[in-house]
């Protein structure tokens, strides 16, 4: 499969800056803003994100003068601009003049004006007005010397259930299935006598309507995802008519359930996302989210478009970032593939819902604050770092397979338990590698697999066409593959495979499933390995039969004691493992540890608990990021006989490295020192 083209960030430096809303403030304050931006080394300002009314106060009137001045001032101050289209929040005049633009809730009831992303994504009026404004912006500013990138809209959200969407959904289904007979067959509508005899009978899955046809719900998710993506593409194409050589992106949101970001990434010139950890998140969770974003374009670096410099305002508990956390989390983003460190927001708003959201400049407008000092110090470090990390890739040999449509189908399925735990399970299989400092790529059903030696695919409930064959080829050619319970259950229309699970994976795994047991909280079983080691397991326990696979572990309790719980099937030069139950974390630590040792996949660096080490590799050097997530100092032993340049301090380091609590080090080593070739 053809790889994505290299990232073209249009600037030989790490993007450092954030969201700037000058239209909120008196013009007398703009020069002070620029002075303070220069003081903290801001290089890129995102401008225009929610400025629709400021740019177009009426349908027939446009006011670009203020934006002309802002861009000219930023350019004069040496600051680049990521220019946004304002389409995420339509103005009140638009909603009032064209109420059909407003989206409808899950019962089909039209919403009132307010909030943001409150438009119907199938509305021709919204699409026309949004793309026309994007075109005007591109025509006016495509040659501006400050322009570095285009930022389309902001944090897209579904879904709309209006009559426009219902009609467009029927058209979408006609194209997808061709005929009602085919749709009824694929949706299995004869069950409960739900057969459709006319296209007009098909409605969205309203909250007070049809919710029992899982294929309908799944297709409506696909449809809404595509409609919003079409909105992005319309604005993108409007921009490209005038500004064809400037990268275009939008900001994504972690493992956001309702949008298939793999499809979005193919339409974006560079992936960008907003990182807002909750107080419950561990460094592991943030690392996994960064790896997801890096994986969306098959290993290409990404942009950290937003993070809070201090607190948020929408979490249950909006805890301040402790001194050093801002720096640590920023370098963690760089460590996992970011080419930028950006903030929301530059200056706290005096009013509105985000007036208490963190900012570089607090309400008092002062620069002698803790947050400003930390932002300023980080800017100085990034300025010294220059372009050393740009283009660096992560040479991972382990892939973790994730799929949005699988998530939708799995979580919407009725049974065998309400809690499918897809993200939790993904995390539990990621954790043993992260704790060992073994790089992991998040991969997808259509990702190139030949670069990996180990592929982990938890809860692969929905199998897309061709994936089983690609997994079989991966194993045949020497790869190691692990699949779990609930894998190979249904096709892309949520139809169970005719020969039962694991469907097309049956011959690859060498097993077939008879039943699956859902254990309530407090009830467990045991996974007993052939050597007698025993681990607690539970949640879901598949009852399987082997037809070619060898048994590595069996259930220890209940009526299925002695039946296979862990199997291995040798296929060609590789091996396919099947884990029939959810085991305790200790088992995954042991299993993956032994598998990594067998494959000869070594950690980037051995570190004490709480210290993360990651690798980015450029054409000329290896860059080791060492991050101490603990509060106490930590000492790391370095490979003997090797000398590293610590880029943040400029000193040479050998034998051991001591990090302060929440400390960061960035160790550079020429490739010729290690004998490795250039980065892929």
N, C-alpha and C positions, 0 to 999 in steps of 0.2 A: 504494500500500500504506500502511495506517495506521501512523503512526510510534509509537514507544514513548512512554509518558507521561513527563513530566519527573521527574527524580530528586527524591525527598523524603528528604533525609538526616536530618531531624528535629533538626538543630542548625545554627545559623548560623556555623559555624567549620570549619576543616580538622580532620578527626579526627586526633589525634596520641596514640599510645599503643601498646598491644601485648598479647600473650598473657600472662596472669597466672595462675599455678597456686598459689593460697594453700593448697590442701589438702595440698601437699607439705611445708609449713613449720609450725613451732610458732606458735601464735597470738600469742605474745609478739613475733614478728617482723612481724606485720601492720601495726602502727602505724608501724614504721620504714619499711616498704614505702611506705605512704601519704605519709609525710614526704618521701621521696626522689622519689616521683611528682610531688608538688607542686613540688619543687625543679626538676625538669626539664620542667615544664609539661605533663605527661601529662594528656590530657583524656578518653580513652576506654580502658577496659580490657576485653579479651576474656576472659571467665571461663567455665569449665565445659567446655572442649573435650574433655578426656579424663577426666572425673570420674564415670563411670558407677558404679563401685564406691563412691566416696565419697558418692554420692547414693542409691544403692540397693544396699546390701551383701548383700541377699538378695531373692529375688523378692517376698516378702511384706512387706519392711521398707524404709522410706524415711527418709533422714536429711538434712533440708534445713536444720537449724539453723545449721550452719557457713556455708552460703551466704547465709542471712538476714543474718548478721553481716557477711559480706564486702560484700554489696551496700549495707547500711546505712552501713558505714564509708566505702565509696567515695563514696556520695552526700553524706555529711557533709563529705568532703574536696573536693567540687566536681568529682568525676570521674564520667563517664557509663559505662554498661556495655553492651557488645555481648555478650548472653547466649547461650552456645552450648549445643546439645544434645550429649550425650556419646557418640553412637551410633557413632562411628568405631572405637571399641575396646571390644568387649563384655567384660564381666567373666568371670573364670574360672568362677564358679558357673553362669553361663548356658551356657557351652560344655560344662561337665561334665553339667549336667542335661539339656541338649538338644543332643547332639552333631550332630544333623542340621542345626543352624544353621551349623556350620563349612563353609567353602567347600572345593571340590575343585580339585586342580590340573589341568593340561592333559591328564593321562592318566586323569582321573576318580577319582583317589585322594584320599580325604578328608584334609584337613590336620589337624594337631594344633592345640591352642590356642596363641595367641601373636601377637606383632606387633600390627598393627591392620588395619582393613578386611579382617578375616578371616572374614567372614560371607557366606552365600549370599544374594544380593539377591532371590531368589524365595521365600525361606523365610517362610511365614506366621507362624511363631513369632517370628523376628527382627523382622519388620515390626510385629507386634502389640506386642512389648515396647518397641521403640524409639519408636513413636508414642504409646504410653501414657505413657512417661516425658516425652516432649516436651509432651504435654497437661498433665501435672501441673506441669511447670515454668511453662507459660504461665498456667495457672489461678492459680498462687501469685504470680507476679511481673509479670503484665501491667500492673498499675497502679503498679509501683514507680517512684519519681521518677528513678532512675538509668537506667532502661532506655531505650536509644536504638535498638537493632536486635537481631534474632535471627540467630544463626549456626548453621545446621543442619549437624551432623556435621563432617567435615574431610577434604579432599583425597580425594574418592571415587576408588576404583580397581576395575577389573574384573580378571579375569573368573572365573566359576565354571563348572565342568564336571560338577556332580553330577547325580544322577538327577532331583532336583527341577527343575533347570534344563533337563534334556533333555526332560522331560514338558511343562514350560511353553513350551519352544521349539516343540514340535510344535503346541501350541494356538495359539501366536503365528503360526505358518506357516499353519494352517488359516484364520485370520482374514485373513491377508495375501493368500493365493492362492485360497481357496475350495474348491479340489479338488486331488487329487494329479495329475490330468492337466495342470492349469494349472501346477502347480509343476514337474513334469517338463519341460514345454515351455519354461518360462522359465529353468530351470536347465540345460537342454540335457543331460539325464542319459542320453540314448541313447549318448553317447560313452563308450566303454569298458564299455558295458552296465551303466551305473549307474542304470538306471531303478528307481524305487521303486514297489512294488506294494502297500504298506501304510504308513500313517503311522508305525507302530511301528518301521519300519526306519531312520528318520531319526535320526541321532545328532549331537551337537555335533562340531565339527571337532577331535577329540582329536589330541594330538601323535602317538599311535601308531595313529591311525585315518584317517578320510577327510580328505584334504587336497588332492584334485585337482579338486573342484568349487568353483570360485572363488565362485559365487553363494551357496553354503552358508556359506562362511567370511564373506562380506560380510554375509549376513543374520544370522549369529550375532553379529557385532560390533554390528549395529543392535539386535538383541534384548537383548544385555547392557547396552548403553547405555540402552535404554528401561527395563529392570528397575531399574537403579540410580537413574534419574531418578524412577521411581515411588516408590522408597524416600524420596527427598528430598521428593516431593510429599505423601506420607502424613504425614511429620513437619510439613511446612508447614501442611497443612490441620488437623492436630491443634492447632498453635499458633494458627491463625487463629480457631478456635472461641472463644478467650478474648482474643486479642490481634490484632484485625483491622486496627489502624491503625499497626502498627509494621513497618518494612521487614524482610524476610526474605531472607537470602542464604546462600551457602556459598562456600568458597574454591577457585578454579580454579587450574590450573597450566600457564600458558604454552601452547605448541603441544603439548598432551598428546595423543598419538596415539589413545588408546583410547576417549575420550569426545568426543561431538559437542557442543561447548560452545555452538554456535549454538542447538541445541534446549534446552539447559539455561538459557541466558540468557532465553528466553521465559518460563521459570517462576520466575525470580528477580526480586525487586523492584529490585535493583541488582547489577551484576557486581562481584565481588571476586576478587582473585587474589594469589598468593604469588610474589614476585620473588626468585629465588635464582640470580644469574648464576654461570657457571663462570669459571675463570681464563682460558679461551680466548675468552669472549664479548667482543665489542667494543661500544662504545656504540650502534652501529647495531643490534645484535641485541636489546638491551634496548628500544630505541625501537620496533622492529617488534613486540615482544611487547606493549608498552603499547598500540600502535595496534590490535593484534588485540583486546585487551580493550575498548577504546573502540568498536570496530566491532561487537562482539557484540550490542549494543542500538542499532545504527545511529547512533552518534555520541554517545550518552549518557555522561556522566562515570561513572567507576568508582571503586572503593575499592582502594587498595594495602593488603591485609590483613596481609601478612607480608613482612618482609625482615630480614636479619641486620644488627645494628648493627656487627658486626666480622667474624667468620669463620663458616663452616659446619662441619659435621663429616662429611658424607657424600660430598663430592667426592674425586676422587683426590688433589688438592692443595687444602687448605683455607686459602687465602691470606688474610691479614688485609686488610681495607680500609685503604688508606693514609689518613693524615690528610687530610680534605677530601672523600674519596670518598663517605662516607655522606651528607654534605650534598648533593653534586653529584647522586648517584643519586636522592635523595629529591626534589630539584627537577626532575629529568628526568621522574619520574613525574607530578608536578603539570603539567609542561609538555605532557604528552601526554594529559591528561584526568583525572588522579586528583583525588579530593576528600579523600584521607586519606594519612597517612604513619604506618604501623604497623610494629611490630617483633615478631619472635619471637626471643627471649623476654625477659621482664622480668628474671628472676633465674635464673642457671644452676642446673640440677638437680645434686644431689650424686651421683646415680647414674642408671643407665639409659643407653640408647643415645645420648641427646642431651646427656649431661653435659658434653661438650666443644663443644657448639654455642654460638655467640656469644650474648651477652645484654647488657642494659644494665647489670645488676649482676653483677659477676664473683663467683667462688667466695669471695673474701675479704670480700665484702659492703661494699666501700668505695665512696665517691662521689668520691674524689680520683684518678680514673683518666682516661686519655685518652678512652676510649669514653664514659663518663658526661659528661665535659665537652663532647664534640661533640654528644651527644644533648641536653644542656641548652641549648647555644647554638642548636641548630636549633629547639628548642621555643620559645625566646624570639623567633626570627625569625618563625616561623609565627604566634605570638601577635600580633606587630605587624602581620602581613599581614592577619589577620582574615578577613573574608569576601570580599575583593576578587576572588579567583579562582573562587569558587563559581558553578557553573552555566555557566562559560565553555565554549564549543564551539570546535571546530577546523573552520574553513570550507575543507575540502579540495575540490579540483576533480579530483583523481586518485584512482581506486579500484583496489585490488589484490585480485583475486578469489581466495578460498581456500575450500576445501570439505573437510570431514572424510571424507565418504563417498568422494569422489574420491581422497583420500589412501589410504584403506583399499584401495580397488580397485586403484589404481595400484601400490602397494608390494607387494600380494599377488600380482599378475599374474606369471605365468612367462613371461619374455621382454618385449621384445627384448634387455633387459640386466638384470642383477640390481640394479644401482644406478640407480633412477629419479631420485633426487635432488630430490624434490618440494620439501622445505623449503629446500634449498640453492639451487634455481632461483628459488623465491619470493624469497629473500633477494637474489639477484643482480639481480633486476628492481626490487627496492625500493631498493637502494643508490644508484643515480644520483639519485633524488629526494631521499633523505635527505642526501646530500652537498651538494645544491643548496639545502637548506632549503625544499623544496617539500612542503607537507603531503600525506600520503597516508592515506586511509581503507582499512582492510581490510574488504572487502565479501564478501557471500555470494550464493548463487544466488537468494535471495528478497529481497535488499536493494533498497531504492529506488535506481534508477540515474539518475534525471533530474537530480540535482544535480551530476553529474560530466561533465567534458568529455573525459576520457581514462580508459579502462578497460583494465587489463592483466590477462590471465587465463592464466598459464603452465600448461602440462601439464594442460589440462582434459580429461583422459582419459575420465571418466564424465560423461555429460550427463543431468542430471535433466530430467524431463518439463516442458516449457514454457520451459526456459532458452534454447534456441536462438532461440525466438521473441522473448524479451525482449531478447536481445543484438542481434537484427536490428532491433528497434524502436529500441534505443539508437543504433545506427549510422544508421538511416534518418532520425532526428531531429537528426543533426548530430554525434554522438559519434565519437571515435576509439577503436578497439578493436584490441588486439594479442593474438593467439593464437599458440601455438607448436606444434611437433611433438608427437605423441601426444595431440592434441586431437580430440574428437569420435570416439573409438574405440568406446566401448561404451555401452549403456543401463544402467538402474539394476539390472539383474540380471547385469551383466558380459557381456552378449551383444553381439558386434560387430554394428554396423549392417549391414543387408542390402546396401547399396550401398557398403560399405567406408568408411573414414575420409576426410574428417572428418564423415561421417554427416549429420545435420540442419544442420550448419554449412557444407555444401558450397556452397550458393547464396550465402550471406553472404560467404564467403571467395573465391569464384570459382576454386576449385582442387579437384583430387581427388588422392588419394595412391595411388601404385602400390606402393611398397616403402618400407622403412625400414632403414637400415644402422646397426648398433651397432659403434662403433669401440672397440677395446680401449685401455687406457692406453698413451700414447706414440704412438698413430697419430692423425693429424689431417687435416683438409681446410682449405680456405680459402673464406671468404665474400668475394666480390669485388663491390663496388658498381658501378653503371653509370658512375660518374665515375672508376673505377680504384682507389679506396681499397680496401685488402685487409685482412682480419682472420682470425686463426686460429679455426677452429671444429672441433667434434668431438663425442664422446660418442654422440649420435644424429643422424642425417642423414636426413630424410624425402625421398624422391624423388617429386616431385609434378608434375602437369600443370596448366596454366592453362586455365580456361574462363571468361574475362572479366576475370581479374585481370591487372594489369600487373607486369612483373618489375622489381624494384628492385635485386636482387643475385643472383649466380649462384655455383654451386660452381666452385672453381678447379682442382680436382685429381680424380684417379681416373676411373673409367669414366663417372661422371655429371658430369664437368666440363662447364660450360656450361648445366646444367639449373637451374631456378629454386631459389633458396635463401631469398629474401625477396621477398614480393609485397605489392601493395596493390590492394584492390578498392573502387571508389567505389560506394556504395549510398546513394541518396537524397542527403541533405545531408552524410553522413559518410563515413568510410573505415574499412575493415577490413584490418589487416595480418596476414600470416602469416609467422612466422619458422620455417623448416624445420629449423634446426640449433641447437646450443648454441654461441654465439659467445664469444669472449674478452670480459672486462669492458669493454675500451676501446670495443668496438662499441656496447654498451648505453649507455655514457656519451654517445657521439656521437649515437646514434639518438634517445634520449629528450631530449637537450639541444636538438636541432634541432626535435623535435616540440613541446616546451614553448615554444620561441621562436615557432614558427608559430602556436600557439594563444594566445599572449600570456599564458601562465601564469608569473607572476614569482615569484621566491623570497620568502619572508618577510623575509629580510635577507641581503645578501651578506656572507659571513664568510670568514676565512682557514681553511685546513685544520685540522681538529680542533676547531673551534668550531661548535656546533649552535645553530640558532635556530628556535624554534617559536612558533606563534600560538594563543592562546585568546581568544575574543571574547565579552564579556558584552553585556547590553542597553545598556550605556553607554560601554564602553571596549574598546580593543584592548590585549592584554597580550602583550608580546614577552618570551619567556624566552630568554636568551642564556647558553649553557653551554660553558665551556672545558674540554674533555676532555683537553687537553694539560697537561704539567707546567710548561711555561714560560708567562710572561705573553703575552697576545695583545691586539691592538688591533683594534677593529671600527669601520669608518666607518658613521655613521648617516645617514639621509636628510637632505639639506640643508634648512635652513629649518624644521625641526621640533624641538620641545622635548618631552622625555620626563621623566616622574617615575620615578625609580628607587626602587621600593617597599621594597627591603631596606635601603637607606641613608637614604632620605628626601630625597636631593638631586635637583636638576634636571640633565639631561644633554642636551648638544647636540653635533653634529658627529662626535664620536668617543667610544668607550667602551673603556677598558682594563680587562682582566680578569686577575687573578692566575692562576697555574696552578691548575687545578681550580676556578676561580672561577665565580660565578653572578651574573647580573643579571636583574632583572625590570622591564621598562620598560612603563609605562602611558601611554596616549594616548587622550584622549576621542574618541569616534567622530565628533563634529562637526568635529574637526581634520582627519580624513582624508576626510570627505565620504561615508563609508560608512554604510549603514543598520545597524539592530540585528542582533544575531546571530540565526540561524535557530532 
